[in-house]
Amino acid sequence: KNHFSSLPAAMLSLLQCSTGDTCFEAVFRPVLESKPFMAPLFLVFLALSTLVMMNLVTAVMVDSSIRQANEDRGAQRAWEEQKKQALIPELEAIFSILDPDDNGFFERADLDDAPPHALAALFSLLRSEDVDLIFEHFDYASTGAVTFSDFCECILSLENDKSLEQKRTTKRIAELVRRTALLEDVMYGSELSVHR
């Protein structure tokens, strides 16, 4: 009786039960012996309190994991940005070799005339030894010349896990999708005018 004599005493008794602290012998047995119809209520309370506790623990663990993943992602971005900034002096040196007349750009022929050590450094950065593919990557506007800003942007925009061939394939697939959509518009536009 003293476990449920007042509201605070009942709350304390139920808290002890939900944490497993001397619950059955001290609280449940005396109540169940005097009032057996209370058994389903106690069982529901135990089931719900256990479920709530497990959900709280799971929520804390998931929240902690998500927070850690976001921090890791931010640190990864900062590390990649530092790595890119450290790469700029090397890119300036390679570009100055590829632009022997110092006019602010290089052309396809300049790649053919470049010294082997400059090409080796370029091949290493781009993970490709296909000079045509490399120039196509740099000269994405098809102007025939590559400026320093285009040069840096193309190298720094490469993702760590993608090669130039993968990037070119992705670009070509996107172009095919665009052309297919245009062709569908032309075809279905013609069908609509024929049916009218």
C-alpha positions in Angstrom: 0.0 0.0 0.0 2.8 2.4 0.8 4.0 2.2 -2.9 0.7 3.7 -4.2 -0.5 5.7 -1.2 0.0 9.1 -3.1 0.7 10.3 -6.6 4.4 10.9 -6.0 4.8 7.5 -4.3 3.0 5.8 -7.2 5.2 7.7 -9.8 8.4 6.6 -7.9 7.2 3.0 -7.7 6.4 2.9 -11.4 9.8 4.5 -12.2 11.5 1.8 -10.2 9.6 -0.8 -12.1 10.4 0.7 -15.5 14.1 0.7 -14.6 14.0 -2.8 -13.2 14.9 -1.7 -9.7 13.3 -4.2 -7.2 10.1 -4.1 -9.1 8.5 -7.5 -9.0 9.2 -8.5 -5.4 8.7 -5.1 -3.8 5.8 -3.6 -5.9 4.1 -6.0 -8.3 3.7 -9.1 -6.0 1.9 -7.3 -3.2 -0.4 -5.5 -5.5 -1.1 -8.6 -7.6 -1.8 -10.7 -4.5 -4.4 -8.2 -3.2 -5.8 -7.1 -6.7 -5.1 -9.7 -9.4 -7.1 -7.7 -12.0 -4.2 -5.2 -12.0 -1.9 -7.7 -13.8 -2.8 -6.6 -17.4 -2.2 -2.9 -16.4 1.2 -3.6 -15.0 2.2 -5.7 -18.0 1.1 -3.0 -20.5 3.0 -0.4 -18.4 6.1 -2.5 -18.4 5.9 -3.2 -22.2 5.3 0.5 -23.0 8.0 1.8 -20.6 10.5 -0.6 -22.1 9.6 0.4 -25.6 9.9 4.1 -24.8 13.3 3.5 -23.2 14.6 1.6 -26.2 13.3 4.3 -28.6 15.0 7.0 -26.6 18.3 5.2 -26.6 17.9 4.5 -30.4 17.1 8.1 -31.1 20.1 9.3 -29.2 22.4 6.9 -31.0 20.9 7.8 -34.5 21.1 11.5 -33.8 24.8 11.1 -32.7 25.6 9.1 -35.8 24.0 11.7 -38.1 25.8 14.5 -36.4 29.1 12.7 -36.7 28.5 12.0 -40.4 27.7 15.6 -41.1 30.9 16.7 -39.2 32.9 14.1 -41.2 31.4 15.4 -44.5 32.3 19.0 -43.5 35.8 18.0 -42.6 36.1 16.1 -45.9 35.0 19.1 -47.9 37.5 21.4 -46.0 40.3 18.9 -46.6 39.5 18.7 -50.3 39.4 22.5 -50.5 42.8 22.7 -48.9 44.2 20.1 -51.2 42.9 22.0 -54.2 44.4 25.3 -53.0 47.7 23.6 -52.5 47.5 22.3 -56.1 47.2 25.8 -57.6 51.0 26.6 -57.6 51.6 23.3 -59.4 48.9 24.1 -61.9 50.5 27.5 -62.5 53.8 25.9 -63.2 52.3 23.3 -65.7 50.3 26.0 -67.4 53.3 28.2 -67.9 55.1 25.3 -69.6 52.1 24.6 -71.8 51.8 28.3 -72.7 55.4 28.9 -74.0 54.6 32.2 -75.8 53.0 33.5 -72.5 49.8 34.7 -74.3 47.5 33.5 -71.5 46.2 30.3 -73.3 47.5 27.1 -74.9 46.3 25.3 -77.9 46.2 21.6 -79.0 49.6 21.9 -80.7 51.1 23.2 -77.5 50.3 19.9 -75.8 52.1 18.0 -78.6 55.2 20.3 -78.1 55.1 20.2 -74.3 58.1 18.6 -72.5 57.6 15.1 -71.3 57.8 16.0 -67.6 55.0 18.6 -68.0 52.8 16.0 -69.8 53.6 13.4 -67.1 52.5 15.8 -64.4 49.3 16.5 -66.4 48.6 12.8 -67.0 49.1 12.1 -63.3 46.6 14.8 -62.4 44.0 13.7 -64.9 44.6 10.0 -64.7 44.6 9.8 -68.5 47.3 9.8 -71.2 44.9 10.5 -74.1 46.0 14.0 -75.2 43.0 14.5 -77.4 40.7 13.6 -74.6 42.6 15.9 -72.2 42.3 18.9 -74.6 38.6 18.1 -75.2 38.1 18.2 -71.5 39.9 21.6 -71.1 38.3 23.1 -74.2 34.7 22.4 -73.3 33.6 25.6 -75.1 35.3 24.3 -78.4 37.2 27.6 -78.9 40.5 25.9 -79.7 42.3 27.6 -76.8 42.4 26.9 -73.1 42.9 29.8 -70.6 44.4 29.4 -67.1 41.0 29.7 -65.4 39.5 27.0 -67.7 42.6 24.8 -67.0 42.3 25.2 -63.2 38.5 24.8 -63.2 38.7 21.6 -65.3 41.3 20.0 -63.1 39.8 21.0 -59.8 36.3 20.0 -60.8 37.3 16.4 -61.4 35.9 14.2 -58.7 38.3 11.9 -56.9 36.7 8.8 -58.2 36.0 9.8 -61.8 38.4 9.6 -64.6 38.3 11.8 -67.7 36.8 8.9 -69.7 34.0 8.6 -67.2 33.4 12.3 -67.2 33.3 12.3 -71.0 30.9 9.4 -71.1 28.6 11.1 -68.6 28.7 14.3 -70.7 27.9 12.3 -73.9 25.0 10.5 -72.2 23.6 13.9 -71.1 23.9 15.2 -74.7 22.2 12.1 -76.0 19.3 12.5 -73.6 19.0 16.1 -74.6 18.9 15.3 -78.3 16.4 12.4 -77.7 14.1 14.8 -75.9 14.4 17.3 -78.9 13.7 14.5 -81.3 10.7 13.4 -79.3 9.4 16.9 -79.3 9.8 17.1 -83.1 8.1 13.7 -83.7 5.2 14.2 -81.3 4.8 17.8 -82.4 4.4 16.4 -86.0 2.0 13.7 -84.9 -0.2 16.3 -83.2 -0.4 18.4 -86.3 -1.2 15.3 -88.5 -4.0 14.3 -86.2 -5.7 17.7 -86.2 
